[in-house]
Amino acid sequence: MTVNDLLTLVNAYLGKFSGDTTEEQTAKINFLNIAKNIISAELGLPFSEKKQTINFLQEKENYLLNSDFTEPISLSYDESFGSLYEDINQSVEFEYCYPEDIIKKPKESSVVRWSIEPANIPQSGNLSLFVKALAVRGNLIINDCDDTTNWSVSDDATNLTVDTLKFQTGSGSLKFKIDETLSGNQRATLKLQNQNFDLSSYVNLGNFFINLYMVDTTGLSSITLKWGQNSSNYYYVAQTTNVDGTLYNNSWNEFIFDWNNASTVGSPTADNVSYFEINIDYNETNFNSPQFWNLDTLQIISPDRFVLRYYSNLLVKDGSTSALKTKFENTNDIALYATTDPSLGDLTVRIAAMIYKPLANLEQNQTVSFMNSFYSAFLEPYKLRYPKRLPMYYRGRLAGPSLRW
């Protein structure tokens, strides 16, 4: 059903059978958009249901949502990812909470607590999924960094030793200094060798983690992890932000290196990894650190796979390009939600016409009374046909303003 079809029906409801002026057509398309928005907010339209896969790591609690996300339906383990999750979905409780309540709770294996909150990207307008839970799939500690065995430093890194006072896990961390005058390469390097790991099961799935305590991040350009057989055959990933997607802090920073995003040098293999290298790169010519930096716990983790079901706002198809979009703009645009149930197109028309006519001919107090009566008489039956499936407590304190007039 096209916008032109909807406009024709709007005019029929209004008893207007002559052509619209450009201004009248624009106004009616705007009212059709209002009607569409009311329908999508109040009804659980099957066409608008979408899925987003979330690769969950218990060290990372926030995940950016798709830009077409409007409201959540449910969160669960993705059973298509492996039989492991079939039984877990039956035994684990997924609990929607307010973000401030999730922060207060510990991570648990029997409960996955989740919420929707603004993304940690200033002025982006995006939302993020906030999840707190213990991972089901295990992790592999490559090195706990409790001693210097098999570690070495080069380029501008120096004074490698053990720090038993400042660490994140275990009994200590590796501390070192950076002196840019040592090599002139604008890089500090730490290497771990002579430990063999079969990482075949982690290829394109695993995520490496390290913790770095940084003293001065001015001029810091990237942190790179390399892994493979030697300095001629390795995978590598460079990061320019920490795990939260924010800039480096002059404190502990956690970095994630996703194997799926790795590039290669030479011909590395995953079944016999014995070489790890961490590069700290900077663009300052005077990047000297009189204080110690610290490295703690190199590990690799296979993420759990969640699937978030949600309602999308992409309910319109562009009549010229076939691209999905959020609103009607041209007369050949198509109301996708009305293709499966034409009566939804008729409902859109009735809402748009009923708004248009009272606003044009009635006083404000009459408009409010009229629209409240219309809301009950026409929209409520569709709620029975298309109930909105939302998590328990979602429309509590987080609910937006009422759509009733």
Rosetta blueprint (number, residue, H / E / L):
1 M L
2 T E
3 V H
4 N H
5 D H
6 L H
7 L H
8 T H
9 L H
10 V H
11 N H
12 A H
13 Y H
14 L H
15 G L
16 K L
17 F L
18 S L
19 G L
20 D L
21 T L
22 T H
23 E H
24 E H
25 Q H
26 T H
27 A H
28 K H
29 I H
30 N H
31 F H
32 L H
33 N H
34 I H
35 A H
36 K H
37 N H
38 I H
39 I H
40 S H
41 A H
42 E H
43 L L
44 G L
45 L L
46 P H
47 F H
48 S H
49 E E
50 K E
51 K E
52 Q E
53 T E
54 I E
55 N E
56 F E
57 L E
58 Q L
59 E L
60 K E
61 E L
62 N E
63 Y E
64 L E
65 L L
66 N L
67 S L
68 D L
69 F E
70 T E
71 E E
72 P E
73 I E
74 S E
75 L E
76 S E
77 Y E
78 D L
79 E H
80 S H
81 F H
82 G L
83 S L
84 L H
85 Y H
86 E H
87 D H
88 I H
89 N H
90 Q H
91 S H
92 V L
93 E E
94 F E
95 E E
96 Y E
97 C L
98 Y L
99 P H
100 E H
101 D H
102 I H
103 I H
104 K H
105 K L
106 P L
107 K L
108 E L
109 S L
110 S L
111 V E
112 V E
113 R E
114 W E
115 S E
116 I E
117 E E
118 P E
119 A L
120 N L
121 I L
122 P L
123 Q L
124 S L
125 G L
126 N L
127 L E
128 S E
129 L E
130 F E
131 V E
132 K E
133 A L
134 L L
135 A L
136 V L
137 R L
138 G L
139 N E
140 L E
141 I E
142 I E
143 N E
144 D L
145 C L
146 D L
147 D L
148 T L
149 T L
150 N L
151 W E
152 S E
153 V E
154 S E
155 D E
156 D L
157 A E
158 T E
159 N E
160 L E
161 T E
162 V E
163 D E
164 T L
165 L L
166 K L
167 F L
168 Q L
169 T L
170 G L
171 S L
172 G L
173 S E
174 L E
175 K E
176 F E
177 K E
178 I E
179 D L
180 E L
181 T L
182 L L
183 S L
184 G L
185 N L
186 Q L
187 R E
188 A E
189 T E
190 L E
191 K E
192 L E
193 Q E
194 N E
195 Q E
196 N E
197 F E
198 D L
199 L L
200 S H
201 S H
202 Y H
203 V L
204 N L
205 L L
206 G L
207 N E
208 F E
209 F E
210 I E
211 N E
212 L E
213 Y E
214 M L
215 V L
216 D L
217 T L
218 T L
219 G L
220 L E
221 S E
222 S E
223 I E
224 T E
225 L E
226 K E
227 W E
228 G E
229 Q E
230 N E
231 S L
232 S L
233 N E
234 Y E
235 Y E
236 Y E
237 V E
238 A E
239 Q E
240 T L
241 T L
242 N L
243 V L
244 D L
245 G L
246 T L
247 L L
248 Y L
249 N L
250 N L
251 S L
252 W E
253 N E
254 E E
255 F E
256 I E
257 F E
258 D E
259 W H
260 N H
261 N H
262 A L
263 S E
264 T E
265 V E
266 G L
267 S L
268 P L
269 T L
270 A L
271 D L
272 N L
273 V E
274 S E
275 Y E
276 F E
277 E E
278 I E
279 N E
280 I E
281 D E
282 Y E
283 N L
284 E L
285 T L
286 N L
287 F L
288 N L
289 S E
290 P E
291 Q E
292 F E
293 W E
294 N E
295 L E
296 D E
297 T E
298 L E
299 Q E
300 I E
301 I E
302 S L
303 P L
304 D E
305 R E
306 F E
307 V E
308 L E
309 R E
310 Y E
311 Y E
312 S E
313 N L
314 L L
315 L L
316 V E
317 K E
318 D L
319 G L
320 S L
321 T L
322 S L
323 A L
324 L E
325 K E
326 T L
327 K L
328 F L
329 E L
330 N L
331 T L
332 N L
333 D L
334 I E
335 A E
336 L L
337 Y H
338 A H
339 T H
340 T H
341 D L
342 P H
343 S H
344 L H
345 G H
346 D H
347 L H
348 T H
349 V H
350 R H
351 I H
352 A H
353 A H
354 M H
355 I H
356 Y H
357 K H
358 P H
359 L H
360 A H
361 N H
362 L L
363 E L
364 Q H
365 N H
366 Q H
367 T H
368 V H
369 S H
370 F H
371 M H
372 N H
373 S H
374 F H
375 Y H
376 S H
377 A H
378 F H
379 L H
380 E H
381 P H
382 Y H
383 K H
384 L H
385 R H
386 Y L
387 P L
388 K L
389 R L
390 L L
391 P L
392 M L
393 Y L
394 Y L
395 R L
396 G L
397 R L
398 L L
399 A L
400 G L
401 P L
402 S L
403 L L
404 R L
405 W L
